[in-house]
Every structure is written in structure tokens, then in C-alpha cells.
């Protein structure tokens, strides 16, 4: 096992026991990142399916992301998938667990985990899927629709491209969804082409 793989495993083990915010006590388990490669894709937080399976992007949003990765010719295991927040946040509605957006303090509590993943994996480029990921990666509020598709720079100098979260596309229907997916694929495709010098 390489030094990097060992360090990543050690990080996952520490992450598993994380109780730095109350979300750690309500879900099934912590969901860390998976995959490897020069491109890191960051989502918001695990959902119901991810919480149960302990893997990122395995529910409906993950299926849309998988189909995008397939169309782009990027096998899932050749990118690193992770989230800004590592625990599922939800409220019960009857017997259903309904996703809730993590609060600022929960995003802040998880911030160091994402920073550690980045420091360890040293991705050439990072794609922020949605506003929570973008805010956590760039340490500021990001207007996704205005800033999507542009290369931005993190405090550590790494390039970040912001685009929509797949869940936002799942809320659309018909032609509108098809068109939005095409534009999303264009954004994602740019993720492998950070401008030189950034
Ligand atoms: N949404 C996310 O942001 N991340 C996941 O892992 C699943 C759904």
C-alpha cells in the first residue's frame, strides 16, 4: 500500500468516529470519499441511500452523476467523489427521512475534513457541485448560477470549477431537464481543463 493510500485510510478511520457536530449522532454512519485521480468532485452531504450504504453518490443524484460520468468517458473510480459534509441531515416525515440542507455551523465543523482530503490527494482540479460545496471550498458564499463554469481559485491555490448539484437537475422535467443536463455536461467537461497557471 502506498503512503498516500495509508494516509487516506487513516483519515477515513478518524472520520468514521467524528462527533464534532450533532449530525454524527443521528444518522447511520459517516460517509467519506471514494475513488482516486486528478479530479475531485465535491457534493453537499450524503442523502438517505448514502447514509445507509456508507458511500457517496449512490442514490438518485448519484445515478444522474454516474450517467454523466459515463457520457464523459470518465469511469467513476478514476475521479474522487466526496462531500462538504460527511453526515446525513434529515427530518422524519411519517416513516420517511427527508433530506435537510446542512447549517453553516455543520458545514464549518466538517470543513477541516475536506481540507485534509484535498491536502492528501492534491487534485489538479476540483468541481464543486452546488452552493454548499462551493462555499465550503472557497470560504465564501457563491452564487452558483452566476459563477458556474468559471475557474475560481481556493486559498491553497487549487482551481475550483462551480456547477449545479445533480439534485437541482432532478427537480426539472422534460426538455428543460435535457437542456440543463447538456449544459451541466459542458461545465463538467471543463473540469479536466483547468487553465494553466492557476
Ligand atoms: N447528494 C450529495 O451532495 N452527496 C451525495 O453523496 C449524495 C447526494
Boltz pocket constraint, residues with backbone or C-beta under 6 A from the ligand:
constraints:
  - pocket:
      binder: B
      contacts: [[A, 43], [A, 44], [A, 45], [A, 46], [A, 47], [A, 50], [A, 55], [A, 56], [A, 57], [A, 58], [A, 59], [A, 61], [A, 62], [A, 82], [A, 83], [A, 129]]
      max_distance: 6.0
